[in-house]
Amino acid sequence: SGRKSVMYTIKCDNYTLYDNRFPDLIVNNPKCKLEVNTVGEASFTIYHDHPYYDKLEHLGSVFEIADEIGVIFRGRMTKDSLDFYNSKAVDLEGSMAYFNDSIVRPFAFPDDFFTDADYVRAEESGNVVEFFLNWLIENHNSQVLDVQKFKLGKVTVSDPNNYITRSSEKYDTTWNTLKSKLFDSGLGGYLCIRYEPDGNYIDYVTEFEYINTQAVEYGENLLDLTSELDSEGTFNAMIPVGATTEDD
């Protein structure tokens, strides 16, 4: 067809898992699914004779998928399954899933921030939506490891009156708060992650600005015997909040 093929690489920490220029750095059935306002996901199967087969750390390793332009996906392993021949099927979730690792305590916005100098500046000549997003990111960063932290990027979503009210009476994940209080609210917009050499940036934009014209998809395979490790039941923190007894 004359269409230029795109070369992709897959890395796990400092190890290259997939680069089709090298016959020993091959994985099977690699796929990457990217959508707006989601964390993104990827998967592949790695054979037991791969030189870095044992380097994949559940939840700990950082995986990257890149093309000639740069990184298009960064995330962690949440699930792996071994078949009869010890081939490992790996499931990844995108870096924005780190927002599930932090908690937002009950709050009232803007009531809790009237004395905050940064909020006053945002109210007078800035963007209170940007201030609120930055507050959520900073709250998240205070609870997680460096690799799980984010930086505030471009914010073009705003309110016509530069005034929004948001509150919560429960403890919730940062991801659920971002979803319910920002992009799934009347503000709309798109929450996107941008991978830069100095970190992961969160953009909140009115129009989606990034286009990927070719999916990373090479086929499908069938496993006849599986042994799974799944992080779904993993807890990062427990917060005791107390309770009132029935007698009281």
C-alpha positions in Angstrom: 0.0 0.0 0.0 3.0 2.3 0.3 2.0 3.2 3.9 5.0 3.8 6.1 5.1 1.3 9.0 5.5 2.6 12.5 8.2 1.1 14.7 7.2 0.6 18.4 9.3 -0.4 21.4 8.2 -1.7 24.7 10.4 -1.2 27.8 10.2 -2.4 31.4 12.2 -0.1 33.6 15.6 -0.1 31.9 15.0 -3.3 29.9 13.8 -3.4 26.3 11.2 -6.1 26.0 10.2 -5.5 22.4 12.2 -4.1 19.4 11.7 -5.9 16.1 15.2 -5.1 15.0 16.5 -7.6 17.5 15.3 -11.3 17.2 15.6 -12.0 20.9 13.6 -8.9 21.9 10.2 -10.0 20.8 6.9 -10.3 22.6 3.7 -11.8 21.2 0.3 -10.1 20.6 1.1 -6.6 21.9 -1.9 -4.3 22.1 -2.3 -0.8 23.4 -5.7 0.9 24.0 -5.8 4.6 24.5 -9.0 6.6 25.2 -9.8 10.1 26.4 -10.8 10.4 30.1 -9.6 6.9 30.9 -6.4 5.5 32.3 -5.5 3.5 29.2 -4.4 -0.2 29.0 -2.0 -2.4 27.2 -1.1 -6.1 27.1 1.3 -8.6 25.5 2.7 -12.1 26.0 6.3 -12.8 26.8 7.9 -16.2 26.3 9.9 -17.9 29.0 13.2 -17.8 27.0 13.1 -14.0 26.7 16.3 -12.5 28.2 14.2 -10.2 30.5 11.4 -12.6 31.3 12.1 -12.4 35.1 12.5 -8.6 35.2 8.8 -7.8 35.2 7.7 -6.7 38.7 4.1 -6.8 39.6 2.9 -3.2 40.3 6.5 -2.0 40.8 8.0 -1.9 37.3 7.3 1.0 35.0 6.4 0.0 31.4 6.7 2.2 28.4 5.5 1.9 24.8 7.0 4.3 22.4 7.1 5.1 18.7 9.5 7.2 16.7 8.1 10.4 18.1 8.1 9.5 21.8 6.3 7.7 24.6 2.6 7.0 23.9 1.9 4.8 27.0 3.4 4.5 30.4 2.0 2.3 33.2 2.3 -0.7 35.5 1.6 -4.4 35.5 -1.6 -5.3 37.2 -2.1 -8.9 36.1 -0.1 -11.8 34.6 -1.1 -15.3 33.6 1.1 -18.3 32.9 0.1 -20.9 30.4 1.2 -24.5 30.1 4.5 -23.5 28.5 5.3 -20.7 31.1 4.5 -18.0 28.5 3.4 -15.0 30.5 0.4 -12.9 29.4 0.7 -9.4 30.9 -1.9 -6.8 31.5 -0.9 -3.2 32.0 -2.8 -0.1 33.2 -1.9 3.5 32.3 -0.1 5.9 34.7 -3.3 7.9 35.4 -4.4 4.8 37.4 -2.0 6.1 40.1 -4.8 8.5 41.0 -6.5 5.4 42.5 -3.7 5.1 45.0 -4.5 8.4 46.9 -7.4 9.6 48.9 -9.3 12.9 48.9 -10.6 13.6 52.4 -14.0 15.4 52.8 -13.8 19.0 51.5 -15.9 22.0 50.5 -14.8 24.1 47.6 -14.4 27.0 47.6 -15.4 27.5 51.2 -12.2 25.8 52.5 -10.0 28.0 50.4 -11.2 31.6 50.8 -8.0 32.4 52.8 -5.7 30.7 50.4 -3.6 33.4 48.5 -3.4 31.2 45.4 -7.1 30.7 45.3 -7.7 34.5 45.7 -5.4 35.1 42.7 -7.2 32.5 40.7 -10.5 34.0 41.6 -9.4 37.5 40.7 -7.4 37.0 37.5 -6.9 33.3 36.9 -8.8 30.1 36.5 -10.4 28.5 39.6 -10.8 25.2 37.6 -7.0 25.1 37.2 -6.6 25.9 40.9 -8.9 23.0 41.9 -7.2 20.5 39.6 -3.8 21.6 40.9 -5.0 21.1 44.5 -6.1 17.6 43.7 -2.8 16.8 42.0 -0.8 18.2 45.0 -2.9 16.3 47.4 -2.3 13.1 45.4 1.5 13.8 45.2 1.7 14.1 49.0 0.6 10.5 49.4 2.5 8.5 46.8 6.0 7.6 45.6 7.9 9.8 43.2 7.2 7.5 40.3 3.5 8.0 40.9 3.5 11.8 41.0 2.1 14.2 38.4 2.7 17.7 37.3 0.1 20.2 36.3 0.1 20.8 32.5 -2.1 22.8 30.2 -5.6 23.8 31.5 -8.0 25.3 29.0 -11.3 24.3 30.7 -12.8 27.1 32.7 -16.1 28.3 34.1 -17.8 31.4 32.5 -18.2 33.0 35.9 -14.8 31.7 37.2 -16.7 30.2 40.1 -17.4 26.5 40.8 -18.7 24.7 43.9 -17.5 21.2 44.6 -17.8 19.2 47.8 -17.6 15.7 49.2 -18.7 14.3 52.6 -16.8 11.0 52.1 -13.3 9.7 51.6 -12.8 8.9 47.9 -10.0 8.2 45.5 -8.5 11.1 43.6 -9.5 9.4 40.3 -13.2 9.3 41.3 -13.0 12.9 42.5 -11.4 14.0 39.2 -14.1 12.1 37.3 -17.2 13.3 39.2 -16.1 16.9 40.0 -14.4 17.7 36.7 -14.6 16.0 33.3 -17.9 14.1 34.1 -19.5 17.3 35.5 -21.0 20.2 33.7 -17.5 21.5 32.9 -16.8 18.6 30.5 -13.5 18.6 28.8 -10.8 16.0 28.4 -8.3 14.9 31.0 -5.1 13.7 29.3 -1.7 12.6 30.3 1.4 13.8 28.5 4.7 12.0 28.9 7.7 14.3 29.1 11.4 13.6 30.0 10.9 15.4 33.4 7.7 13.6 34.3 4.0 12.9 33.6 1.9 16.0 33.0 -1.9 16.2 33.4 -3.6 18.4 30.8 -7.3 19.4 31.1 -8.5 20.7 27.8 -11.7 21.7 26.1 -10.7 20.0 22.8 -8.7 16.8 22.4 -5.4 17.7 20.8 -3.7 14.3 20.4 -4.3 11.8 17.6 -2.8 8.3 17.2 -3.4 7.0 13.7 -2.3 3.4 14.2 -3.0 1.0 16.9 -0.4 -1.4 18.4 -2.1 -4.7 17.5 -0.5 -7.8 15.9 -2.9 -10.6 16.5 -4.6 -12.9 19.0 -3.5 -16.0 20.9 -5.2 -18.7 22.9 -4.0 -20.0 26.4 -4.9 -23.5 27.3 -3.8 -23.4 31.0 -3.5 -20.3 33.2 -2.2 -19.3 36.6 -3.1 -15.7 37.4 -1.8 -13.0 39.7 -4.2 -10.1 40.0 -3.8 -6.8 41.9 -7.5 -6.1 42.1 -7.6 -6.9 45.8 -4.5 -4.9 46.7 -5.0 -2.0 49.2 -2.7 1.0 49.5 -3.9 2.5 52.8 -6.6 2.1 55.4 -8.0 5.2 57.1 -9.9 4.7 60.4 -12.7 7.1 60.6 -14.6 5.8 63.7 -18.3 5.1 64.0 -21.3 5.7 66.3 -22.6 2.8 68.2 -26.2 1.8 67.8 -27.0 2.5 71.4 -25.9 6.2 71.0 
